[in-house]
Amino acid sequence: MSKCIGILTAGGDSPGINAAIRAVGRALERENIHLLGFRDGFEGIAFDKCDYLDHATYSGILTKGGTILGTSRNKPHKMPVGKKLIDMTDAIVDTYNRRQLQGLICIGGGGTHKSALRLREKGLNVITMPKTIDNDLAGTDTSIGYDTAIEIATNAIDSLHSTASSHKRIMIVEVMGHRAGWLTLASGIAGGADVILIPEIPYDLNKVAEAITRRSREGKRFSIVPVAEGSMSIEFAARYRELEDRKAKAGNKDEREQLKVEDEKLWQEHAGQSMRIAQSLESLTGLESRVTILGHLQRGGFPSAADRLLATRLGVVCAENIVKGNYGTMMSVQGENIIPVPIESIAGRVKYVPMDDVLVKAARDTDTCLGD
């Protein structure tokens, strides 16, 4: 009897996912192993929404963005059923066993890996591939979608140069990345930004204004300022660190739940910061400012050649590990190599930009203001 492996894509979509599905599917075909695709993330395996994938399925999907399987952010233990959140972990285990799966491939980012670990602890053979445009997944140098997102954000910054120059404006560009600054930092450097604000370096708007004013005095007609969506002012960062300290010291479940609510409220208050930065810089510099929020444009479109290559390599190595029975691992990009690492070693961890990172040094050495 032929083996059958399940596959799903969860979390936000990223360019290159389809290339990974294609690669792992074709590689498994060579071993006479069938691939069963579950639709809409963990929701698909919870409610047994699936289709068998074959050679025809993989035809033409290499260049497509998004995911042919669909995706969702629903978690196994918090699945919306009607108006309630239900723990569907046992239902997922039931589908896995009823479908006689030998393993389950999960393609996703931080949340997906925490869910994958939960299923592994229930006895499922789980194996994963890293996917996130934020590049904040621990244990891997990069992930599917990151390169394409850099290109999109860089192209947007390039396009803003001409209008900024024509009108002597400060152009604020809000870039995705959740609470990590990789995407903003990389695209800001590639786009020749004058100021780059990332979550890891709390900013002082007075210092940002000083840098922009100095440029104006030197005859520079404009300033480009990419802002990561999770960037924090010095004042906000102090409040955030205080809350994080309280969460670390929380003694019981009720206290942790209350602090989670406080965390959500704090970040809701933080929403719209790009507009506030623009208004403050106008007041401090006397220069007109405009805001561009790239939003979901950054995760759309065709995957770059680099993402197609990365996703293909990840898919092939993933298939090799399935054949070997090497489950409970994530396919980790480490330099030129792809190495399986235990899921439990990376689940729940976030990869932030370290202060000694080469990109931080490159920004500082090219006289880019980082707000500190």
N, C-alpha and C positions, 0 to 999 in steps of 0.2 A: 504494500500500500504506500502511495506517494506521501511524502511529508507535506505539511501545510504550515505556513508562517503567516501570522496576521501583521498588518501594518496600519498605522494611523498617523495623522499630522495634527498637532494640537498647538494652542496659543495663537499668536499673531502670524499671519502669512508672511513669507519671505521669498524673494526671487531665488530660484535654484532648488526649491523643494522637489519639483517635478523631475528635475535631473537626477536627484537622489533616488526617487521612487523608480525611475527608469533603470538606473544602474543596478540597484539591488535586485530588482525584478528579473532583469536579463541575466545577471550573474547566477541567480538561484535557478533559473530555467535550465541552465547548463548542468545543474546537479539534480534535475528532475524534482525540484521542490516548488510547490505552488505558492502563490502569494494571494492572500485574501485581504482586500482593502476595506477598512472600516471608515464610514463617512462621518464627517463633523467631529473629529477628535475622539475623546473618550466617551462621548455620547453615543458614537456609533457602535462601540463594542458593548456598552451598557444595554443598549436597546436592539442589538444584533442587526444593525443597518450595514450591509456589506455587499460587496461584489467581488467575484474572482477576477484578478488581473491577468492579462496574457500579453503576448507579443504585440497584438494589435493595439492594446491599451497604451503601450509605451511609444508607439509610433507618433512622432511629431510633438511630443511633450517636452523635449529637451529645452526648447527655447521659450516655453511658456512660463509666465510668472504665476504667482499664486500657487494653489495646490489642487490637483484634479480630485482629491479626496474630500476637499472642504475641511474646515477647521472650526474650532470653538475653544473658548477658555474654560469650559465646564470641567470641574474636577471630579474624580471618581467618588469622593466622599462628600461632595457638595453639588449634587446634580439637580438642576431645576426640573421638578415634576409637578405640573400644574403651577400652583403658587407657593409650593414648598421646596426647600432644599433637602434632598434625600441622599443618604449614603447608599450609593449603587455599586460599591466595591464587590459585594458578593454576587451581584448580577453580572458584573464583568468576568469574575472567576467562572461563573456558570456558563457564560457564552464561550469563553476560552476552552473549557473542558468539553462542552457539547459539540463545538466545531473541531475538536480533536487537534488543536493547534500544538505545534512543537515549540513555538516561541512567538513573541510579539515585538515588533519593531515600533518604537515611538520616536518620531522626529519632532524636536521642539527645543524650547529654551528652559529657563529656570523653573517655571511652574510645572512644565511637562516632566522634568526630571524628578521633582518631588513626588509627582503622581506615579511615575514609573517605579520609584523606590517603594512606594506604598504597595504596588502590585507585586513587586518582587518579594516583599515581606509576606505576601499572601501565597507565595509558592509558584508564581508564574515565571517562566523563562523570558525575561525582558532584556532587550538590547536597544541602544539608542544612538541617534546621530544628532549633533549640535546644530541648532538652527535659531538664529536671532540676529536682527539687524543691529541690535544694541551692542553686540560683542561683549556682553557682561556675564557670560556663562563661565564659571570657574573650571579649571582643568583643561582648557583648550586655548590655543593661541588665537584662533579665529573660528567663525561659524558660518553656516550657509546664509547668504543674504547680506552680510556685512559689506562686502566689496561693492555690490551693486548700489547699496544705500549711500555709500561714500560718493560714488560717481554722481548719483542723482543730486545729492546735497551740494556737491562741488559745482555741478553745472548750474544750479540755481544761484549760487554765490557769484559765479562768473557772469551770469546774466544781469545781476543787480549792479555790477560795476558801472555799466554805461549810464543807467538812469541816475545812480547816485552821483556820478561825476557831473552830469548835466545840470542837476538841481542843487548841488552842494549840500547833500543830505547825509544824515546818519541812517544807515540801513540796518535794522535789526532783523536777523533771520533766526526764527525758532526752529531748532533741529531736535528730532526724536533722540531716544537713548535711555528713557526711563530715568534712573538715578545714577547712571554712569555716563562719563563724558567722552567715551571713545569716538563715537560717530561725529560729534561736534568738533572735537579736537582735530581729527584726521581731515575732515572736509574743510575746516577753517584754514588749516595750514596749506592744504592743496589749492584752496581758492584765494590765497593771499589775503586773508582777513587781517584787520588791524587790531581788533580786540576779540578774544575768544573767552567765553564764560562757561565753565563746566562745574558740575556738582562737587567735585573733589577739591576745588579751590574756591572757598567763599569769597565773594566779590565786595569791594568797597566802591560804590558808585562815584564817590568823589575822585578816586584814583582813575577810574574809567574816564570820567569827564576831563581830568587833567591830561590824559593821554590824547584824547580827541582834540582838545583845545590846542595842545602843542602841535599836533599835525596841522591844524588850521593856520596857526601862526607861521608854520614852515611852508605855507602855500598849497597844502594838500586840500583838494576841494571836497573830499568826502571821506567817510569812514564806514567800513563794513564790520558788523558785529554779530557773529553767530552766537546764539544763546542756547545752551542745552535745556530741554524742558524741565530737567531736575536741578538746574542751577540755583544756588542759594546765596542770598546776601549774608553778610557777617551776622546781622541780627537774627535772621531766620535760622541760620546754621546753629547758633547758640541754643535756640529753642528746640531745634531738632535733636541736637546732641543730648540735651537734658532729658527729652522724652525717651531717647534710646537708652540712656543710663537707667531710667526708671523701668523700662521694659526688661533690661538685663537682670534687674533685682526683683522683678515681680515674683511673689511667693506662691500664688495659686492661679487657677484657671480663670476665675472671675476677674481678678486684677488684670490678667493678661488680656482678656476680652475687652475690658474697659480701656486699657491703654491702646488697643488696636483701634477702637472707635476714635480716641483722641488723635491717633496718627492720621486716620482718614480725614478728620476735620482739619487738621493742620495743613495737609496737602491740598484740600479743597480751597482753603484760604490762599494757598500759594498759586492757584490757577490764575492765569491772566498776567503773570509776572512780566512777560515781554512788553505788554502795553504800558505797564507801570515803569519799566526801565526806560522805554522810549520817552514817556512824559517827563521823567526826572532828568534825563540827559538833555532834553530840550531846554528845561529850566536852568540847568547848570552850565550849558555851553552856549545857549542862544542860537543853536543850529536846529533847523527843521529835521524831524525824524519820521521814518516810516517803518512799519512792521510787516514782515512776510512770515506766515506760519506754514511751513511745508507740509506738516501733517502726514496723511497716509500716502502722499505722492512718493515718499521715500521708500515705501515697501511695495510699490507697484512696478509695472513695466517688465521688460525683458531682463532676465538675469545676465550679468556681465560674463565675459569669457572666463574670468577667474572663478566666479561662483559656479559656473557649469563644470569646470574642471575639478574644483574642490568637491562639489556634490557627487560627481561621478566617482572620484577616488574614495570618498567616504562610503558610498553605496557598495562599491566592490569589496572594500575591506570589511564592511559590515557582513556581507554575504560570506566571506571567508571565515569569519568568526562564528557564524551560524552553522556552517558545515562542521566546524571543529567542536561545536557545542559550547562555545565560550560566551555564556550569557551573563547577565548582571553587570554589563559594561557599557560605557559610552565610547564611541569612536573619537578619540582626542587628537587634535592637530598639534603636533609638537615639532616645530621647525619644518623640515621637509618630510617628516614621517607622520603616519597615522597609527596611533597606539591605543589599544583598549585600556581604559582605566575603570576601576570599580565605581558604579553609580553612587554608592553610599559615600564615596570620598568627595563628591562634587555637589550632590543634591543639597539645596538650601544655602549654598554659598554664592556670593556675588563677586565678580571680578571688577574692581574699580581701577581707575587710572592711578598708578603709583606716582609719587612726586619725582622719582628718579627715572621715570620712563623716558625713552628716547624722543618721543613726540613732545613731551613737556619741555625737554632741553632744546629741541629744534625750534619750538615756538619762542622760547625766551631768547635764544641766540639770534633769531631773526627779528628781534625787537617787537614782538607781538605782546600786547598787554593782556595779561590773564586776570586782571581785576584785583590783584593783591599787591 
